[in-house]
């Protein structure tokens, strides 16, 4: 019996990219399945935007390949690009047009543009069709850019930190709009963001880019199950033992804050010998996870089990 495998909606296959002597991507590999919302995270300068530009065919990889909907990015044609929406922080719109003229322009240049959907979305957000783009706030321009992209009916949506620079209220409005517009659409989303509390609301899976590769690729719920936070105290003021499972140990007024990867009963017992005490473990937020998993280059080797675990569950 032949096994039929589904082609991933997005693929990075051993991608390398450098700028002069600086190697930014070093064998980046991951897949996003159809209908998934994948959060693509990393500290500033780790190469997230570079990776997304390579995926969109706007920058060449020095080695490896990216594909969307089974087609190599280097061979995208107009029909391929029509199925991929791309929203960036810049929100490139024609400032001299009003929203009505913008809709007419989009409908005339995009075959599958759903004008009624866009008009209704503008109405829900209180955006008047006679208002010029240049008079919109930064947050409103972000919303307009998202609406126009989603109204084109893309099968894949790539978002490169589109809410960067917006205040808390505008970010919430933008995210709510995105959740509303994508609800029930089955759209595959690759979502880069610095705002980790936003990511927690929408992500199915999380990938963390570190040292040019994904050091973590796993469902968000799995990450939170596998990493636990503890308070560690010793009567003599000693430091916690340097175990491989300790991702981070930070001194606090009462002892040490310790994050552990896959804490087994045996590991917990080793941490509570010789007068040491350990609190009950708590579930970390995504922001705490991110800090603990990227704080130190030495942790890269410790993170591979997280990646391997996600592959074993695929």
N, C-alpha and C positions, 0 to 999 in steps of 0.2 A: 504493500500500500504506500503510495507516494504522499509524503507530508508536505502540505502547502504552507509556506511561511509568508507572513505579511511584510510587505516592503515598508520600512520605516518612513515616516513623513520627512524626517530630517536626519542626516548622517554626517558625522565628522569622522574621517578615517585617517588616523595617524598624521595629523596636520602639523606642519612646521612652518614658522614664519619668523624672520629676523629683520631688524632695521639696523643697518650698518653692523656693528659688532654685537648688538644686543639681541639675544634670542628670546622672543616673546612667547611663542607657542612651541612646545617641545613634545610632539607626538600626541596632540589633543584628539581623543577618540570618544565619541558617545553617540547615542541614538535617541530620537524622540518619536514615539509611536503616534499614529493618527489619533486625534482627539485628546491627547495629553496636554497639560499645561506644565511646562518645564521651566523652573526658575534657574537662571544661569548667573551665578554669583561669583564675586571675587573682589579683592581689594583694588584700590585705584592703581592703574598702570599694569594690571595683570594680563591684559590682552583681550578683554571681553568684546570691546568694540571692534578690534582687529578681527577676531573670530567671526563676528556677525557680518562684517563687510566681506570677508572671504566667502561666507555662506551665500551672500546676496550677489556674488560675482563682481563686486566692485573693487576687489583686491585679490591678487593671485597668491596662492600658497606656494612656498618654496619646495614643499614636499607634501605628499598626501592629497586627499580629495575631500570635498564636501558635496553633498547631494541633497536636493529637496524634491520630494515626490518621485524619487527614483532617477532624477536627471542631474548629471554633474553640473555644478554651479557655473563652470567655465563654458558650458554649452547652452545656457539659458537663452531662449528666444522670447519674442513678445507674448506668445501663448503661455509659456511657462511663468513669466513674470506676472501675468494677469491672475495667476492662482496664488501668488505670494504677496501678502501685504507687509509693508515695512514702515514702521513709525519710529522716528528718532527724536532726540531731545530738541532738535532745531525747529521741527514742525514747519517744513517748507510749504508755505502757501503764497498765493498771489495777493499782496497786501492792498492793491488798488481795487480789487473786486469786492462787491458785497456778497453776502451768503447766497442770495438767489442766483447771481451770475456765476458764483463758484460751483453751485449745483449743476447749472447748465453746462459749464465747462467740463466737469467730471463726467456727466452723462454723455457728452459728445465725444469723449476720448476713452471711455472705459465701456466695453461691450456689455458687461453684466452689472453695471451700476444700478443699484436699487434706489431710485430717487425718492420714492415715497417713504422708504425706511429712513433715509437721511432727514427728510423734512419732519417726520414724526419725532425723530431723535432730537433734532434742534428744538422742536416745540417743547418736549419734556424738560429740556434744560433751560428753557426761557430765552433761547437765542432767536432774535428777530431776523427775518430774511433780508431786510433792507439795511442791515448793519454792515459796515465795511470791515474787512479783515483787520486793517491797521488800527481800528478802534477797539478791537477785542482785547481783553486782558490776556496775560500769558497762559493762565489756566484755561480760559475759553478757547484759545488757539489750540491747546493740547487736546481739548475735547473735540473740536472741529476736525482736527487731523485724524483722530481715532475714528470718528464717525464716518468720514469720507473713505477711510481705508476699509473698515468693516462693511460698508455699504457696497463695496465692490465684490463682496462674496468670496474672499480668499479662502482657500483650503488650509493655508499655512499663514500664521501671523507672527512676524518677528518684531519685537518691541525692544528698542535699545534705550533703556532708561528714559522713557518718554515723560515721566513726571519729575525729572531732575530739576531742581531750582524752584519748584512750587512749594507754597507754604502748606501747613498741615491741612487746612480746610480744603484748598484746591486739590491737594493730592487725594484726599478722601473722595471728593466729587469726581475726580478723574477715574479713580479705581472703581467706584460704584457704577459709573457709566460703562466701564469696560466689562464688569461682571454682568451688567444688564444686557449689553449688546451681544455678548458671547453666549449667554445662557441658551442652551438647547441647540446651538449652532453646530457642535461637533468639530469646531475649528481647532487645529493644532497650534499651540502657542509656545514660542521660545521667548522668554521674558527676562531681560536683564534689568536689575534694579539695585540701587544702594539702600533703599528703604525696606529693611527686612520685615518690619511689621506689616507692610503691604503684601509682601510675598507670602507670608503665612496665611493670608486670607484666601489666596487663589491657587497656590501651587499644588500639583499632584506629586511631582518629584523635584528634587533639588540637586543641582550640580555645583560644586565649589571649585573654581579654577585657582590653582596654586602651583607656582613654579612651572607654569606652562602646560600643565596637564590637569585633568580632573582628579582631585584627591578624594572627592566624595561624589557619588552618584547613587542616590537611593531615594525611596519615598520618604516624604517628610515625617510621617508617623513612625517609620522604622528608625530614622535618625534619632528621634526623641526617645524611643525605647532603648536604644543601644548606648546612649551617652547619659550619665546621671551625675548630678551635682551633690556634693557632700561638704559638711563642715568637719574638719579634722583637728583634734586637739591632743596635745601631749602634756603631761604634768610637768615635765622638765623643759618645756619650750622647744623640743627638738623639731626638726623638719620631717615631713612625710618621706617614706622610703621612695627611691627612684625606681618605680616599677614601670614596665612597658605600657601597662594599661592606664597610667596617669597621663592624661593629655595636658593638664595644666595644674599648677599648684601655686596659689597666690596668698601671701600673708595677709591676715585680717587682724583687727584688734583682739579677737578672741582665739585666734589660731591660724588655720589655713583653709581657704576655699579650694576644694579639689574636684576636678572633673575626671571621671573614669569612663573608659571605653569597655563595654561588655563586662560590668562588675559581677563576677561569679562569687558564690559564698566563700570559696577559697581565697580569692583576692581580698574580700572584705575582712576575712580573718587575719590575713597577713598585715593589714593596715591597723589592726586593733590589738597588736601584741605589745608587751612592755609598757602597759599603762596608757596607751593611746585610746582615744574615744572617737567614734564616727557617728555623725547624725544620720537620720533617715535620709535616703536619697530623694531628690526632687527632679522634676522634669524640666529641662532647660528650654528657654525660648529660642527661636531661630537666631536671634541676635547673639545670645550667649554661646550657642553652638558655633556660630561663625567665628566669633572671637577666639574660642578655645581651639578651633581646628586650623586657624591660619596665623596664630600669634607668633609661631616660631618655625623656621625652616626645618628644624630637627624633627618636627612632628610629621613631616611628609610620609616617612616610612611607616608610622603608626596608623595612618589613615587608610592604607590599602585594604585592610579587612572590611571597611565600610563599603568600598567599591566592589570588592569581591562578593560580599553578601548580597548586594543589589543584583549582581549578575546571576547569582545562584537562584534568585527568586524570579528571574525573568521568564 
